[in-house]
Amino acid sequence: MPTIIPQGTALKKAVSWISENLKSGNETAIDTLINEAVFRFDLTPKDSDFLYHFYAELRAEEKNNMNDKMS
């Protein structure tokens, strides 16, 4: 999992909310969850960029782990 720690209460709440949705099996696309979080937690464009990069890194890491397990 990415080790970057978000700054700001709203951004931390957004990461937590998105992560809870993903863990609960919510099949909503990550981009849709991020967009909803931006409005739900009144995030700045910089916060939005952070979320997109954070979850892109997480997806890449998960994909690499899956490939390693298949090897």
N, C-alpha and C positions, 0 to 999 in steps of 0.2 A: 504494500500500500504506500502511496506517496507520503513522504514525511514532512511536507510543507504544512505548516500550521497557519490557518487563516487568521487574520487580524480583524477585530471588531465583532461585537456581539451578534449583529444581524447576519453577518457572513457565517459565523459559527453555527447559528441556528439553521441557516439555509443548508449547510453541509450535513448537519444532523438530520434535517427533515428529508433531504434527498436520499441519504444513506438508509434511513428507516424505510422509505418507500421501496428502495431497491431490495433490501433484506426481506421485506414482507411479500416479495414475489410480484409486486406491482409491475406489470408488463408495459407500462408507459415508457416511451422512448426517453432516453436520458436528456436529450435536447429539450423535450417538452417539459420534463421535470425542472430543468434549469430555468427555462423561461418562466414557469409558474413560480419558482422560488424567487426570482428577481422581483416579481410584482408582489408576492406574498410578504417578503421581508424588506421591501423598498430598497433594493440594492443599487449601487452605483454601476456605471458601465465598467469600471475597473474591477469591481466585485464579480460582475458577470463574466468578464474575461478570465478571472481567476478560476471560477467554477468550470468553465469550458476546458481550460488547460488541466486543471486538477483531475477531472473525470476522464479526459483523453489520456492522461498519463496512467491513470488507474486501469483503463481498458487495455492499454498497450501492455501493461505489466501482467494483467490477467491472461491476455493472449499468449504472451511469452511463457508463462507458467504452464498453460495448457499444452503448448508445443513441446516444452521440456518433458512433460509427463508422457507424451505420445512417443517420444524418442526412445 
